[in-house]
Amino acid sequence: MVIGTHRPTQVLVDRLAIKANIIAEKETLTDDTDIFAVIKADAYGHGLIEVAKTAKEAGVKGFCVAIIDEAIAIREAGFSEPILILGLTQSKYAPLLAENKISATVSELNWLKEASVLLKKEQSAPLSVHLALDTGMGRIGFREADPFLETINFLKGNKDVFNFEGIFTHFATADSPDDTYFKKQMAKFNKLMAVVVDRPRYVHVSNSATSLWHAACNGNLIRMGISMYGLNPSGGEVALPYELKPAMGLTSELSFVKEIHTGDSVGYGITYQAQENEWVGTIPIGYADGVFRNLQGFKLLVDGQFCEIIGRVCMDQLMVRLPYKMPNGTKVTLIGKDGNEVITAQDVATYAGTIHYEVTCALSERVPRVYLN
């Protein structure tokens, strides 16, 4: 996608905030526990490579991604740290994974058998794998002890082909104040792990939420995702044990200001009509940039003052009602602080009826990322 560098709309990413969040997490961990920065989905919208650089500077030991292309992009950028793909990759790409020293997630024995044929044919270096356990998330992973143990024994019998690097699971409710289901998943994990005689290098269960609120079962690897970007995994439902610093801002400017009159309409579908003469500002950002169309009525900060979005958000523009005539070029803050006021990604998510993960991930490549500090 073309990046809009000649438009005043931009995502601001504070490197120091990311580093501070990683350091705060490190201070809660034992010395033998590593942090892998989760930078899938363009680092939750913050920028894959730049966040990888920042996280490395803060001391993370590796990275987690969702798909092979993200992992290869990190390798091509010159990073040599371990990379784990959390999603499943087709077995035909096993030699490519091995060649790039990328660790694969495995959920069934048949995948390893298919991959082993290809790896032997290519005379590849051993492929590192992490076995996923489905303890109640219902996505991927081994659910029963017998096939899990059979797969472990296959790995042990094929050490020239595979490096058995890890075992992990993922919790569905680690960010909930009710820990009933979390405990059920933990019991299932412990039951499955009982068949493991020799543990691999990494045994990990902790995403951001688990590490924040269930640190007693951390394992020796933390998959640090949303908390690295300074956002509460629970969306505020559960209090944080330490302060997180939001890393993302989203700003633009007024591109056009005009006065409309009583009865005039604004936007598609004429969903807004002026009740009196009003000053209206247009902002060059829309749903093609990741600003949800249903944010009509939400208030942005214009020169530090809350101003309501009027009319439906358009593909490339949106309109706000101003308190008075403001000049073109006046700063607009959609996420972040301006003066004494602040808008958080959670504020946007709450209004839109979603989660802040979606808010940050939705910001398209068309909006340039500008890195601060």
N, C-alpha and C positions, 0 to 999 in steps of 0.2 A: 504494500500500500504506500501511496505517496504520503510523505510527512509534511505537515503544514507549517513549515518554518517561516513563512511570510505572513503569518497571522498571529495576533497577540495571545492566542489561547495556548496554554502550556501546562504540563504536569511538572510540579516541583518536587524533587526527591532529596531529602536531607540525609546525607551520608552519616553525619554524626549521630543522628537519631537511630539509624540502623545499628551502628557500632555500639551505642549505649545500650540498646536492647539486648544485643548478643552478650556484652560484658556482664550485664545484670543477670542473665541466665547462667553464664559460666560461674558466677560467684555462688550459685546455689548447688553446684554439682561437685561430685567427688572427682579426684584427679584422673581416674581411669575411665571417665565418661566423656565421649566425644560429642560434638555438635556437628550435624550435617545441616547446612542451610537449604531449605526447601525453596527452590527458585523456579518451579514449574509455572506455566502460564505467564511467561515473560516476567517472572518474579512477582506474581500477583499484580501485574500491571506496572511495576516499578522499574522494569528494564533488566533483562536477563544478565547481560555481561557486566554492566556497571554494578549491579547488586552483588554479583559473584566476586568482583574485585573488592568491594567494600567489606563483604563478609569474610573474605580471606584475610584481609588486613586486621579484622577483629579477632581472628584466631579460630575460625571454624576449620574442621578437619576434612570436610568433604561436602558433597552436594547431593540433593535429591531432585529428580525431575519426574515428569509424567510420561514422556515419549522419547524415543531414540533420537529424534531430530534435535531436541533440546540438548541432550547429552553431547551429541556431535558438535553442536555450535559452541559448547563450552570447551571442548577439546581443541577445536579449531582456533579458539581465542587464546590458546596457550596454557590452559590450566592442566596440571598433572594430578590434582587431588582425586581421591575416589569419587565416583559418581554412581548413584543407585537410581535405576528407573523403577519407580513405584508401581507403574502400570505394567501390563503384560505386553511383551513383544513377540511377534511371530518367530517361530523357531528358525525359519530360513535366514534370519538376520543374526544368528548366533556367531558366525565367523566375524561379522562386522563389529559386534559387541566386543568380542575377544581382542580383535585387532586394535580397538580404541580403548581397551581396558575399562570398559563400562560394565557394571554389575547388573545382572538381570534378576527380575522377580519371577519366581517359578511357582505354579499352582498345581501342577500335575506331572506325574512321572513320564507320561508319554512325550511331553515337551523335551525333557532331558534326553530321551532315547533318540528322538528326531534330531536334536541339536548335536548329539555326540557323533552321529554319522557324518554330519557336515563338518564338524570341527576336526575330526580325524582325517577327512578327505583334504581339507585345507591345510592340515598340519599346523593348526592354530595354537597359540599359547592357551593355557587353561582359562576357561571362562569362569569368572566369579559369579556366584548365584546366592540369592537370599530366598529362602522358602517362606511363602506367605501362609499364615494361618487364619482361617475364617472362624473367629470365635463369637460371631454374632453381628458383624457388619453386613454380611450378606452380599459381598461384592466378589472377591477373589480369595483363593487360598484353600488349603487342606482343612477338611472339617472333621475327619475321623483319624484315629491313631494308626490304624493298620496301613493305609496308603501313605501316610506321612512317614512312618518308620521304613516302609519299603523304599521310599524315595531317598531317605537318608542313607540306607544301605547301598543303594545304587551309586550315590555320590562317593561313598567311601571306596567302592570298588572301581571307580573311574577317576582317581586323583590326577591321572595324567591329562585328563580332559576338562575336569571341573575343579574349581576352588570353592569349597563349601564355606562361604564367607559369613552368612547370617541367617537368622530366623526372626520373623516379626509378625505382629498383628496390629490392628487398628481399632480403636474404640469408637462406638457410635454416640455415646453420651458423656464423654469425659468433661464436657463443658456445661453439664446440667447440675443443679443443686441436689437433685435426687440421684444418688449413686447406686441404686438397686440394680439396674441393668449393667452398670460398670462392673460391679462385683461379680455378677453372673458371667460376664465375659472374661474377667480375670481368672475365675475358677476354671473356665473352659481352657484358657491358655495354659494354666498350670497343669491341668490334666494331660493336655497334649504334650507339653514339655517333659512330662514324666518319662516318656519313652526315649528321650535323648540322653545318651550316655556321655558322649563327648561333645560339648557345646562348641559351636563355631566362634569365630572372632567376635561377632556382634549378635547380641540378642536384644531386640528393641521393641518397645511398645508405645513409646512416648512421642506424640505430636505436641504442639504447643500447649493444648489444654491439659493433657495428661501430665506433662512436666510441671505446669503451674499448680495444679490442684490435687495431683495424685503422685507426687514425686517419689513416694516410697517404692513404687514399682517401675522406676525409670529404666532399668536395664543399663547398658553401657553405651547407648547411642541415643541422642535426642534429635528427632526430626523437627527442627525449629522452623515453623512456617509463619502463620499470621502474627504471632507475637514479635517476630523479628522486625515486622513492619510497624510495630507500635499499636496494634489493635487487639482488644480483648476478645478472645475466641468465643466467649459466651454472649458477646454483644452487650455486656453490662448486666446480664442476669446473675453472674457470680462476681464478687469483688476480687480484684487482682491482689496477689500477695506482695507485689512491688510495682512501682510505677513503670509504665511503658510510654515511650515517646513516639507519637505518630510521625511517620516519615514522609507522607504524601500530602501535597497541596495541589489544588487545581484552580488556576486563575485565568482571567481574560480581561477584556476591556469593553466599554461601551463603544460600539461602532457607529451608532446613529441614535439621535435623540429628537423626538418630535412631540408636539402637543396634539392630543386627540380630544374630541368633544363628546358631550353627553349623547349616548346612543351609538357611538362608533364601536365597531367590533375589532377584535384582535385575533389573528391566527386561524388555522384551518377549523372548519366546522362551526365558526363563530361561537365558540364556547365561552367567550368573554365579551361583555359589552360594558362600556364605561357608564357609570352612574352620574358622572360629572366631568368637567374638563380635567384632563390628567396629562402628566408628562410620562412618556413611555420611552424606555431605552431598549435597543436591540443589542444582543451579545452574539458574537460569532462562534457559537458552539451549539451542537444539537445531538440528536440521538445517533447519528452516524459516528459521533465522537465518543459515545457511551453515556450521554446524559439521558436518562430514561424518559420516555414520552409522557409517562403518567406523573411527572413532577409538577404539573400545573398546580399552583397554589403554594408550592414550597418557596421559602424565602432565601435569597442569596444576599451576600454582603456587597453593597456598592459604596465605595468610599467609606467602609466601616459601618454602614447602615443597612439594616435588613430591608430587602425589597422583594415583593412577591412576584413570582413568575405568573404572567397572565397569558391566557390562550395556551393552546397545546404546544409543547416543544416540537419544533420542526427538525428536519433532518440535519440542517447546518446552522440554524439560528434559534434563538429564543428571545422572548420579550419580558421585561419587568416593568412594574409600575414604580416610578420614581417619586420621591417626596417633593421634588422641585426640579427645575431645569438644571441638568448637569452637563458638563462639556464632553464631547467625544474624547475617548481616550481615558476616561475615568476608570480606575481599577475595579475589577469585579472578582470576588472570591467565592468559588463554588464549594471548595473544601479547604479548610485552613483558618488562620486567624488574621483579622484585620482590625487594628485598634484594640478595643476591649472586648470584641465579640469574636466568636469562633463557630465554625460549622465543621462537624466531624463526618467521616464516612458513615459512621453509625447513624447520625442524624438523617443523612440521605437515605440510608437503607430502611430506617424505621418508617419514614414517610412513604417510600416506594413499596413497602411490604416485602422486603427481601433481607439479605444479610450483607454486611460490609465487604465480605469476600467478593460478592458479585459486583458491588459498586466499583472496587478498584480493578478487578479483572476485566470489567466491561469497557474501560477506557481504551479506545482504539489506538492503533499505531499512528493514525493521522495526527494525533496530538503529540508534539515533541516532548521528550523527557529532558528536563534541565536539572543538573545535579549541583547541589549546594554543599558548601563546606568540604 
